[in-house]
Amino acid sequence: MKVCNFCGNKNFREKHVQYIYRHNEQMLVVSNVPCEECEYCGEQYFKADILKKIEKDFTDIYVEGKKPEREVKVPIEEFAKI
């Protein structure tokens, strides 16, 4: 039986969420990613093959030059300066 690693709850629900993959200073936001979510604390669990697909897509975009579906501009601030 599956148990949440954080709270010990045994109840999960299947859900589709937004996943942010980061490597160094580069990011890829992926929408509609399937996961299992703990019904008590909200911790999300992703299957390895799903994470590997996201990592491959990141590499395809940043290394191979694949054009992403869309791009957004994100402002960044240092907390100490605000």
N, C-alpha and C positions, 0 to 999 in steps of 0.2 A: 504494500500500500504506500502511496506517495504521501509525504509529509512536508510541509513548508519548512525550509531551513531556518527561517527567521522566527516564526511564531509557533510552529508545531501543529498548525491547523491541517486538517485532512481534506478540506473541501476546496475544490478549484473550479473555475469556470473558463471556458474557452472564449477568447476575446481577440479582436484585431486592434492593434495599437500603432502609434507612431514610434519608431525606433531611431535613435541618433547614434551613428557609428562615427567614432573619432579616432584619428591616428595622427600623431604629432599635432600640427596646427590645422589639419584638414578635417572636414566633417561631411557626412552624408546623412540626410534625413530621409527615412524610408517610411512611407505611409502604408497603412492597412496590413501590418505584419501580424501573422497569427502567433498567439502565445497562450499559455495557461496562466491564470492569475489567481492567487490565493484570495478566497472570499473574505478572509478576516483582515489581513494586513495589506493586501494589494501587491505583494511581491510578484514579479512576472518571471516566468520561465519560458525559454525559447529552445526549440529543438536545434541540435547541432547543424543539421543540413540547412536550416533556414539561416542561421548565422553565417554559414559558409557562403551561401548565395549572396548575402549582403556584403560580405568581405570581397567576394569576386567582383560584384558590381562596383564597389569602391575602387578597386584596382583598375577595372576597365575604364572608369571615368578619369581617375587621376594619373594613371600610368599609360594606358592605351589610347586615351583621347576620346573615349565614347562621349557623345553628347547626352547630358541628363535630360529627363523629361521637362524640368524647369529649374530655374535658379532663383534664389532670393538674396537680397543684400541684408546683412545682419550687423547692426552696430555693436561694438565691444567697448566696455569701460573697465578700468581698474578700480576696484572698490575704494582703495585708499585715496583716490583722486576725486571721488564724487562726494 
